[in-house]
Amino acid sequence: MPKQKTHRASAKRFSFTKTGKVKRACAYKSHILTKKTTKRTRKLRKGAYATDTEAKMIRKLVPYK
């Protein structure tokens, strides 16, 4: 059986912890920041973890990480 191809866009966006959780960046941080409060943009800098359902899909896209 041939090897699976890694989805390169997903590989660049997500990383995995040693325990198997999927780390991701917060959305809504790229543009139109003037109307967002300073508190909100500061909180968006922190990373977050993908939900179990999302993590399942991400693991299929990035099989060798």
N, CA, C and O atoms as a Maestro MAE file, in Angstrom:
{
 s_m_m2io_version
 :::
 2.0.0
}

f_m_ct {
 s_m_title
 :::
 protein
 m_atom[260] {
  # First column is atom index #
  i_m_mmod_type
  r_m_x_coord
  r_m_y_coord
  r_m_z_coord
  i_m_residue_number
  s_m_chain_name
  s_m_pdb_residue_name
  s_m_pdb_atom_name
  i_m_atomic_number
  :::
  1 25 0.832 -1.184 0.000 1 A "MET " " N  " 7
  2 3 0.000 0.000 0.000 1 A "MET " " CA " 6
  3 2 0.886 1.261 0.000 1 A "MET " " C  " 6
  4 15 1.834 1.341 0.781 1 A "MET " " O  " 8
  5 25 0.588 2.239 -0.863 2 A "PRO " " N  " 7
  6 3 1.431 3.425 -0.919 2 A "PRO " " CA " 6
  7 2 1.277 4.322 0.305 2 A "PRO " " C  " 6
  8 15 0.298 4.238 1.046 2 A "PRO " " O  " 8
  9 25 2.265 5.172 0.490 3 A "LYS " " N  " 7
  10 3 2.217 6.109 1.616 3 A "LYS " " CA " 6
  11 2 1.121 7.141 1.397 3 A "LYS " " C  " 6
  12 15 0.761 7.454 0.261 3 A "LYS " " O  " 8
  13 25 0.596 7.665 2.497 4 A "GLN " " N  " 7
  14 3 -0.375 8.753 2.405 4 A "GLN " " CA " 6
  15 2 0.369 10.064 2.212 4 A "GLN " " C  " 6
  16 15 1.490 10.226 2.694 4 A "GLN " " O  " 8
  17 25 -0.256 10.995 1.509 5 A "LYS " " N  " 7
  18 3 0.347 12.317 1.347 5 A "LYS " " CA " 6
  19 2 -0.118 13.213 2.482 5 A "LYS " " C  " 6
  20 15 -1.283 13.184 2.877 5 A "LYS " " O  " 8
  21 25 0.803 14.005 2.998 6 A "THR " " N  " 7
  22 3 0.490 14.960 4.048 6 A "THR " " CA " 6
  23 2 -0.141 16.195 3.423 6 A "THR " " C  " 6
  24 15 0.349 16.698 2.412 6 A "THR " " O  " 8
  25 25 -1.216 16.684 4.010 7 A "HIS " " N  " 7
  26 3 -1.852 17.920 3.573 7 A "HIS " " CA " 6
  27 2 -0.987 19.073 4.073 7 A "HIS " " C  " 6
  28 15 -1.001 19.399 5.260 7 A "HIS " " O  " 8
  29 25 -0.232 19.690 3.159 8 A "ARG " " N  " 7
  30 3 0.794 20.656 3.546 8 A "ARG " " CA " 6
  31 2 0.234 21.885 4.261 8 A "ARG " " C  " 6
  32 15 0.863 22.395 5.188 8 A "ARG " " O  " 8
  33 25 -0.921 22.360 3.851 9 A "ALA " " N  " 7
  34 3 -1.523 23.536 4.495 9 A "ALA " " CA " 6
  35 2 -1.837 23.234 5.958 9 A "ALA " " C  " 6
  36 15 -1.626 24.076 6.830 9 A "ALA " " O  " 8
  37 25 -2.338 22.035 6.222 10 A "SER " " N  " 7
  38 3 -2.659 21.630 7.594 10 A "SER " " CA " 6
  39 2 -1.394 21.438 8.418 10 A "SER " " C  " 6
  40 15 -1.359 21.779 9.600 10 A "SER " " O  " 8
  41 25 -0.365 20.896 7.800 11 A "ALA " " N  " 7
  42 3 0.898 20.659 8.503 11 A "ALA " " CA " 6
  43 2 1.521 21.972 8.967 11 A "ALA " " C  " 6
  44 15 2.172 22.018 10.011 11 A "ALA " " O  " 8
  45 25 1.320 23.043 8.191 12 A "LYS " " N  " 7
  46 3 1.862 24.346 8.560 12 A "LYS " " CA " 6
  47 2 1.032 25.023 9.651 12 A "LYS " " C  " 6
  48 15 1.561 25.819 10.427 12 A "LYS " " O  " 8
  49 25 -0.252 24.714 9.712 13 A "ARG " " N  " 7
  50 3 -1.154 25.394 10.646 13 A "ARG " " CA " 6
  51 2 -1.270 24.737 12.015 13 A "ARG " " C  " 6
  52 15 -1.537 25.416 13.006 13 A "ARG " " O  " 8
  53 25 -1.075 23.444 12.079 14 A "PHE " " N  " 7
  54 3 -1.289 22.715 13.329 14 A "PHE " " CA " 6
  55 2 -0.020 22.039 13.815 14 A "PHE " " C  " 6
  56 15 0.822 21.619 13.020 14 A "PHE " " O  " 8
  57 25 0.105 21.940 15.137 15 A "SER " " N  " 7
  58 3 1.202 21.170 15.713 15 A "SER " " CA " 6
  59 2 0.623 20.277 16.798 15 A "SER " " C  " 6
  60 15 -0.483 20.512 17.286 15 A "SER " " O  " 8
  61 25 1.370 19.261 17.166 16 A "PHE " " N  " 7
  62 3 0.879 18.265 18.106 16 A "PHE " " CA " 6
  63 2 1.688 18.280 19.394 16 A "PHE " " C  " 6
  64 15 2.907 18.446 19.371 16 A "PHE " " O  " 8
  65 25 1.007 18.107 20.506 17 A "THR " " N  " 7
  66 3 1.690 18.016 21.787 17 A "THR " " CA " 6
  67 2 2.132 16.575 22.003 17 A "THR " " C  " 6
  68 15 1.746 15.687 21.243 17 A "THR " " O  " 8
  69 25 2.930 16.338 23.023 18 A "LYS " " N  " 7
  70 3 3.391 14.980 23.323 18 A "LYS " " CA " 6
  71 2 2.233 14.072 23.741 18 A "LYS " " C  " 6
  72 15 2.277 12.859 23.539 18 A "LYS " " O  " 8
  73 25 1.198 14.678 24.327 19 A "THR " " N  " 7
  74 3 0.049 13.880 24.770 19 A "THR " " CA " 6
  75 2 -0.928 13.599 23.636 19 A "THR " " C  " 6
  76 15 -1.875 12.833 23.811 19 A "THR " " O  " 8
  77 25 -0.704 14.220 22.461 20 A "GLY " " N  " 7
  78 3 -1.558 13.939 21.312 20 A "GLY " " CA " 6
  79 2 -2.595 14.996 21.020 20 A "GLY " " C  " 6
  80 15 -3.389 14.842 20.092 20 A "GLY " " O  " 8
  81 25 -2.606 16.073 21.797 21 A "LYS " " N  " 7
  82 3 -3.550 17.155 21.519 21 A "LYS " " CA " 6
  83 2 -3.065 17.941 20.308 21 A "LYS " " C  " 6
  84 15 -1.877 17.948 19.985 21 A "LYS " " O  " 8
  85 25 -4.016 18.604 19.643 22 A "VAL " " N  " 7
  86 3 -3.681 19.387 18.456 22 A "VAL " " CA " 6
  87 2 -3.726 20.865 18.812 22 A "VAL " " C  " 6
  88 15 -4.759 21.377 19.242 22 A "VAL " " O  " 8
  89 25 -2.593 21.551 18.628 23 A "LYS " " N  " 7
  90 3 -2.523 22.983 18.919 23 A "LYS " " CA " 6
  91 2 -2.845 23.767 17.654 23 A "LYS " " C  " 6
  92 15 -2.478 23.367 16.549 23 A "LYS " " O  " 8
  93 25 -3.538 24.893 17.833 24 A "ARG " " N  " 7
  94 3 -3.885 25.751 16.711 24 A "ARG " " CA " 6
  95 2 -3.832 27.208 17.143 24 A "ARG " " C  " 6
  96 15 -3.841 27.511 18.336 24 A "ARG " " O  " 8
  97 25 -3.778 28.101 16.175 25 A "ALA " " N  " 7
  98 3 -3.803 29.531 16.470 25 A "ALA " " CA " 6
  99 2 -5.255 29.995 16.505 25 A "ALA " " C  " 6
  100 15 -6.130 29.354 15.923 25 A "ALA " " O  " 8
  101 25 -5.507 31.098 17.181 26 A "CYS " " N  " 7
  102 3 -6.856 31.658 17.222 26 A "CYS " " CA " 6
  103 2 -7.150 32.394 15.918 26 A "CYS " " C  " 6
  104 15 -6.256 32.977 15.306 26 A "CYS " " O  " 8
  105 25 -8.396 32.359 15.508 27 A "ALA " " N  " 7
  106 3 -8.826 33.039 14.285 27 A "ALA " " CA " 6
  107 2 -9.131 34.509 14.578 27 A "ALA " " C  " 6
  108 15 -9.108 34.941 15.730 27 A "ALA " " O  " 8
  109 25 -9.416 35.267 13.521 28 A "TYR " " N  " 7
  110 3 -9.817 36.694 13.596 28 A "TYR " " CA " 6
  111 2 -8.698 37.608 14.083 28 A "TYR " " C  " 6
  112 15 -8.972 38.601 14.757 28 A "TYR " " O  " 8
  113 25 -7.451 37.298 13.760 29 A "LYS " " N  " 7
  114 3 -6.328 38.103 14.225 29 A "LYS " " CA " 6
  115 2 -5.563 38.736 13.055 29 A "LYS " " C  " 6
  116 15 -4.559 39.410 13.284 29 A "LYS " " O  " 8
  117 25 -6.008 38.537 11.815 30 A "SER " " N  " 7
  118 3 -5.202 38.966 10.671 30 A "SER " " CA " 6
  119 2 -5.462 40.391 10.205 30 A "SER " " C  " 6
  120 15 -4.514 41.097 9.863 30 A "SER " " O  " 8
  121 25 -6.713 40.838 10.179 31 A "HIS " " N  " 7
  122 3 -6.996 42.198 9.696 31 A "HIS " " CA " 6
  123 2 -8.266 42.740 10.347 31 A "HIS " " C  " 6
  124 15 -8.942 42.036 11.097 31 A "HIS " " O  " 8
  125 25 -8.575 43.987 10.053 32 A "ILE " " N  " 7
  126 3 -9.682 44.745 10.667 32 A "ILE " " CA " 6
  127 2 -9.543 44.708 12.192 32 A "ILE " " C  " 6
  128 15 -10.482 44.360 12.909 32 A "ILE " " O  " 8
  129 25 -8.359 45.073 12.666 33 A "LEU " " N  " 7
  130 3 -8.084 45.029 14.099 33 A "LEU " " CA " 6
  131 2 -8.457 46.323 14.809 33 A "LEU " " C  " 6
  132 15 -8.475 46.368 16.039 33 A "LEU " " O  " 8
  133 25 -8.756 47.381 14.047 34 A "THR " " N  " 7
  134 3 -9.044 48.675 14.670 34 A "THR " " CA " 6
  135 2 -10.342 48.644 15.468 34 A "THR " " C  " 6
  136 15 -10.441 49.284 16.515 34 A "THR " " O  " 8
  137 25 -11.330 47.913 14.985 35 A "LYS " " N  " 7
  138 3 -12.610 47.861 15.702 35 A "LYS " " CA " 6
  139 2 -12.622 46.847 16.846 35 A "LYS " " C  " 6
  140 15 -13.527 46.858 17.680 35 A "LYS " " O  " 8
  141 25 -11.613 45.971 16.883 36 A "LYS " " N  " 7
  142 3 -11.525 44.992 17.970 36 A "LYS " " CA " 6
  143 2 -10.800 45.622 19.156 36 A "LYS " " C  " 6
  144 15 -9.840 46.373 18.981 36 A "LYS " " O  " 8
  145 25 -11.259 45.317 20.339 37 A "THR " " N  " 7
  146 3 -10.661 45.910 21.532 37 A "THR " " CA " 6
  147 2 -9.252 45.364 21.755 37 A "THR " " C  " 6
  148 15 -8.905 44.286 21.272 37 A "THR " " O  " 8
  149 25 -8.456 46.118 22.487 38 A "THR " " N  " 7
  150 3 -7.081 45.709 22.782 38 A "THR " " CA " 6
  151 2 -7.073 44.409 23.571 38 A "THR " " C  " 6
  152 15 -6.233 43.537 23.349 38 A "THR " " O  " 8
  153 25 -8.008 44.294 24.484 39 A "LYS " " N  " 7
  154 3 -8.128 43.086 25.305 39 A "LYS " " CA " 6
  155 2 -8.393 41.860 24.427 39 A "LYS " " C  " 6
  156 15 -7.817 40.791 24.627 39 A "LYS " " O  " 8
  157 25 -9.283 42.051 23.452 40 A "ARG " " N  " 7
  158 3 -9.644 40.954 22.554 40 A "ARG " " CA " 6
  159 2 -8.464 40.521 21.690 40 A "ARG " " C  " 6
  160 15 -8.209 39.325 21.548 40 A "ARG " " O  " 8
  161 25 -7.739 41.483 21.108 41 A "THR " " N  " 7
  162 3 -6.600 41.131 20.259 41 A "THR " " CA " 6
  163 2 -5.479 40.493 21.066 41 A "THR " " C  " 6
  164 15 -4.766 39.623 20.567 41 A "THR " " O  " 8
  165 25 -5.325 40.923 22.305 42 A "ARG " " N  " 7
  166 3 -4.312 40.342 23.183 42 A "ARG " " CA " 6
  167 2 -4.651 38.883 23.479 42 A "ARG " " C  " 6
  168 15 -3.763 38.031 23.494 42 A "ARG " " O  " 8
  169 25 -5.918 38.596 23.711 43 A "LYS " " N  " 7
  170 3 -6.345 37.221 23.981 43 A "LYS " " CA " 6
  171 2 -6.205 36.326 22.751 43 A "LYS " " C  " 6
  172 15 -5.989 35.121 22.875 43 A "LYS " " O  " 8
  173 25 -6.328 36.921 21.567 44 A "LEU " " N  " 7
  174 3 -6.206 36.156 20.324 44 A "LEU " " CA " 6
  175 2 -4.768 35.730 20.028 44 A "LEU " " C  " 6
  176 15 -4.541 34.835 19.214 44 A "LEU " " O  " 8
  177 25 -3.796 36.369 20.687 45 A "ARG " " N  " 7
  178 3 -2.394 35.991 20.495 45 A "ARG " " CA " 6
  179 2 -2.113 34.590 21.022 45 A "ARG " " C  " 6
  180 15 -1.282 33.867 20.472 45 A "ARG " " O  " 8
  181 25 -2.800 34.216 22.076 46 A "LYS " " N  " 7
  182 3 -2.596 32.892 22.676 46 A "LYS " " CA " 6
  183 2 -3.067 31.801 21.726 46 A "LYS " " C  " 6
  184 15 -3.975 32.010 20.922 46 A "LYS " " O  " 8
  185 25 -2.453 30.660 21.827 47 A "GLY " " N  " 7
  186 3 -2.886 29.518 21.037 47 A "GLY " " CA " 6
  187 2 -4.073 28.843 21.696 47 A "GLY " " C  " 6
  188 15 -4.487 29.220 22.792 47 A "GLY " " O  " 8
  189 25 -4.611 27.853 21.027 48 A "ALA " " N  " 7
  190 3 -5.735 27.100 21.569 48 A "ALA " " CA " 6
  191 2 -5.598 25.650 21.109 48 A "ALA " " C  " 6
  192 15 -4.748 25.322 20.281 48 A "ALA " " O  " 8
  193 25 -6.435 24.808 21.652 49 A "TYR " " N  " 7
  194 3 -6.442 23.401 21.254 49 A "TYR " " CA " 6
  195 2 -7.666 23.115 20.398 49 A "TYR " " C  " 6
  196 15 -8.739 23.670 20.631 49 A "TYR " " O  " 8
  197 25 -7.503 22.259 19.419 50 A "ALA " " N  " 7
  198 3 -8.617 21.848 18.573 50 A "ALA " " CA " 6
  199 2 -9.521 20.906 19.373 50 A "ALA " " C  " 6
  200 15 -9.058 20.184 20.256 50 A "ALA " " O  " 8
  201 25 -10.802 20.928 19.053 51 A "THR " " N  " 7
  202 3 -11.737 20.030 19.725 51 A "THR " " CA " 6
  203 2 -11.457 18.594 19.286 51 A "THR " " C  " 6
  204 15 -10.727 18.368 18.321 51 A "THR " " O  " 8
  205 25 -12.030 17.637 19.988 52 A "ASP " " N  " 7
  206 3 -11.800 16.227 19.673 52 A "ASP " " CA " 6
  207 2 -12.247 15.882 18.253 52 A "ASP " " C  " 6
  208 15 -11.585 15.117 17.553 52 A "ASP " " O  " 8
  209 25 -13.377 16.456 17.838 53 A "THR " " N  " 7
  210 3 -13.897 16.193 16.494 53 A "THR " " CA " 6
  211 2 -12.966 16.750 15.433 53 A "THR " " C  " 6
  212 15 -12.671 16.079 14.444 53 A "THR " " O  " 8
  213 25 -12.502 17.983 15.637 54 A "GLU " " N  " 7
  214 3 -11.572 18.605 14.683 54 A "GLU " " CA " 6
  215 2 -10.245 17.867 14.666 54 A "GLU " " C  " 6
  216 15 -9.662 17.657 13.602 54 A "GLU " " O  " 8
  217 25 -9.761 17.470 15.844 55 A "ALA " " N  " 7
  218 3 -8.477 16.783 15.962 55 A "ALA " " CA " 6
  219 2 -8.470 15.474 15.175 55 A "ALA " " C  " 6
  220 15 -7.457 15.097 14.586 55 A "ALA " " O  " 8
  221 25 -9.595 14.799 15.174 56 A "LYS " " N  " 7
  222 3 -9.731 13.534 14.438 56 A "LYS " " CA " 6
  223 2 -9.494 13.768 12.940 56 A "LYS " " C  " 6
  224 15 -8.781 12.999 12.295 56 A "LYS " " O  " 8
  225 25 -10.091 14.825 12.396 57 A "MET " " N  " 7
  226 3 -9.938 15.155 10.976 57 A "MET " " CA " 6
  227 2 -8.517 15.602 10.664 57 A "MET " " C  " 6
  228 15 -7.956 15.249 9.627 57 A "MET " " O  " 8
  229 25 -7.940 16.384 11.574 58 A "ILE " " N  " 7
  230 3 -6.582 16.909 11.372 58 A "ILE " " CA " 6
  231 2 -5.560 15.782 11.351 58 A "ILE " " C  " 6
  232 15 -4.603 15.824 10.579 58 A "ILE " " O  " 8
  233 25 -5.758 14.774 12.197 59 A "ARG " " N  " 7
  234 3 -4.828 13.631 12.228 59 A "ARG " " CA " 6
  235 2 -4.841 12.851 10.923 59 A "ARG " " C  " 6
  236 15 -3.829 12.269 10.531 59 A "ARG " " O  " 8
  237 25 -5.991 12.839 10.248 60 A "LYS " " N  " 7
  238 3 -6.064 12.179 8.941 60 A "LYS " " CA " 6
  239 2 -5.305 12.983 7.886 60 A "LYS " " C  " 6
  240 15 -4.677 12.417 6.991 60 A "LYS " " O  " 8
  241 25 -5.374 14.310 8.004 61 A "LEU " " N  " 7
  242 3 -4.700 15.179 7.043 61 A "LEU " " CA " 6
  243 2 -3.178 15.191 7.250 61 A "LEU " " C  " 6
  244 15 -2.412 15.320 6.295 61 A "LEU " " O  " 8
  245 25 -2.758 15.056 8.511 62 A "VAL " " N  " 7
  246 3 -1.321 15.093 8.851 62 A "VAL " " CA " 6
  247 2 -0.965 13.761 9.517 62 A "VAL " " C  " 6
  248 15 -0.846 13.702 10.741 62 A "VAL " " O  " 8
  249 25 -0.794 12.699 8.736 63 A "PRO " " N  " 7
  250 3 -0.629 11.363 9.327 63 A "PRO " " CA " 6
  251 2 0.735 11.087 9.962 63 A "PRO " " C  " 6
  252 15 0.824 10.257 10.867 63 A "PRO " " O  " 8
  253 25 1.796 11.759 9.515 64 A "TYR " " N  " 7
  254 3 3.136 11.381 9.983 64 A "TYR " " CA " 6
  255 2 3.746 12.373 10.961 64 A "TYR " " C  " 6
  256 15 4.970 12.486 11.032 64 A "TYR " " O  " 8
  257 25 2.934 13.087 11.709 65 A "LYS " " N  " 7
  258 3 3.473 14.068 12.655 65 A "LYS " " CA " 6
  259 2 3.316 13.568 14.063 65 A "LYS " " C  " 6
  260 15 3.709 14.251 15.009 65 A "LYS " " O  " 8
  :::
 }
 m_bond[259] {
  # First column is bond index #
  i_m_from
  i_m_to
  i_m_order
  :::
  1 1 2 1
  2 2 3 1
  3 3 4 2
  4 3 5 1
  5 5 6 1
  6 6 7 1
  7 7 8 2
  8 7 9 1
  9 9 10 1
  10 10 11 1
  11 11 12 2
  12 11 13 1
  13 13 14 1
  14 14 15 1
  15 15 16 2
  16 15 17 1
  17 17 18 1
  18 18 19 1
  19 19 20 2
  20 19 21 1
  21 21 22 1
  22 22 23 1
  23 23 24 2
  24 23 25 1
  25 25 26 1
  26 26 27 1
  27 27 28 2
  28 27 29 1
  29 29 30 1
  30 30 31 1
  31 31 32 2
  32 31 33 1
  33 33 34 1
  34 34 35 1
  35 35 36 2
  36 35 37 1
  37 37 38 1
  38 38 39 1
  39 39 40 2
  40 39 41 1
  41 41 42 1
  42 42 43 1
  43 43 44 2
  44 43 45 1
  45 45 46 1
  46 46 47 1
  47 47 48 2
  48 47 49 1
  49 49 50 1
  50 50 51 1
  51 51 52 2
  52 51 53 1
  53 53 54 1
  54 54 55 1
  55 55 56 2
  56 55 57 1
  57 57 58 1
  58 58 59 1
  59 59 60 2
  60 59 61 1
  61 61 62 1
  62 62 63 1
  63 63 64 2
  64 63 65 1
  65 65 66 1
  66 66 67 1
  67 67 68 2
  68 67 69 1
  69 69 70 1
  70 70 71 1
  71 71 72 2
  72 71 73 1
  73 73 74 1
  74 74 75 1
  75 75 76 2
  76 75 77 1
  77 77 78 1
  78 78 79 1
  79 79 80 2
  80 79 81 1
  81 81 82 1
  82 82 83 1
  83 83 84 2
  84 83 85 1
  85 85 86 1
  86 86 87 1
  87 87 88 2
  88 87 89 1
  89 89 90 1
  90 90 91 1
  91 91 92 2
  92 91 93 1
  93 93 94 1
  94 94 95 1
  95 95 96 2
  96 95 97 1
  97 97 98 1
  98 98 99 1
  99 99 100 2
  100 99 101 1
  101 101 102 1
  102 102 103 1
  103 103 104 2
  104 103 105 1
  105 105 106 1
  106 106 107 1
  107 107 108 2
  108 107 109 1
  109 109 110 1
  110 110 111 1
  111 111 112 2
  112 111 113 1
  113 113 114 1
  114 114 115 1
  115 115 116 2
  116 115 117 1
  117 117 118 1
  118 118 119 1
  119 119 120 2
  120 119 121 1
  121 121 122 1
  122 122 123 1
  123 123 124 2
  124 123 125 1
  125 125 126 1
  126 126 127 1
  127 127 128 2
  128 127 129 1
  129 129 130 1
  130 130 131 1
  131 131 132 2
  132 131 133 1
  133 133 134 1
  134 134 135 1
  135 135 136 2
  136 135 137 1
  137 137 138 1
  138 138 139 1
  139 139 140 2
  140 139 141 1
  141 141 142 1
  142 142 143 1
  143 143 144 2
  144 143 145 1
  145 145 146 1
  146 146 147 1
  147 147 148 2
  148 147 149 1
  149 149 150 1
  150 150 151 1
  151 151 152 2
  152 151 153 1
  153 153 154 1
  154 154 155 1
  155 155 156 2
  156 155 157 1
  157 157 158 1
  158 158 159 1
  159 159 160 2
  160 159 161 1
  161 161 162 1
  162 162 163 1
  163 163 164 2
  164 163 165 1
  165 165 166 1
  166 166 167 1
  167 167 168 2
  168 167 169 1
  169 169 170 1
  170 170 171 1
  171 171 172 2
  172 171 173 1
  173 173 174 1
  174 174 175 1
  175 175 176 2
  176 175 177 1
  177 177 178 1
  178 178 179 1
  179 179 180 2
  180 179 181 1
  181 181 182 1
  182 182 183 1
  183 183 184 2
  184 183 185 1
  185 185 186 1
  186 186 187 1
  187 187 188 2
  188 187 189 1
  189 189 190 1
  190 190 191 1
  191 191 192 2
  192 191 193 1
  193 193 194 1
  194 194 195 1
  195 195 196 2
  196 195 197 1
  197 197 198 1
  198 198 199 1
  199 199 200 2
  200 199 201 1
  201 201 202 1
  202 202 203 1
  203 203 204 2
  204 203 205 1
  205 205 206 1
  206 206 207 1
  207 207 208 2
  208 207 209 1
  209 209 210 1
  210 210 211 1
  211 211 212 2
  212 211 213 1
  213 213 214 1
  214 214 215 1
  215 215 216 2
  216 215 217 1
  217 217 218 1
  218 218 219 1
  219 219 220 2
  220 219 221 1
  221 221 222 1
  222 222 223 1
  223 223 224 2
  224 223 225 1
  225 225 226 1
  226 226 227 1
  227 227 228 2
  228 227 229 1
  229 229 230 1
  230 230 231 1
  231 231 232 2
  232 231 233 1
  233 233 234 1
  234 234 235 1
  235 235 236 2
  236 235 237 1
  237 237 238 1
  238 238 239 1
  239 239 240 2
  240 239 241 1
  241 241 242 1
  242 242 243 1
  243 243 244 2
  244 243 245 1
  245 245 246 1
  246 246 247 1
  247 247 248 2
  248 247 249 1
  249 249 250 1
  250 250 251 1
  251 251 252 2
  252 251 253 1
  253 253 254 1
  254 254 255 1
  255 255 256 2
  256 255 257 1
  257 257 258 1
  258 258 259 1
  259 259 260 2
  :::
 }
}
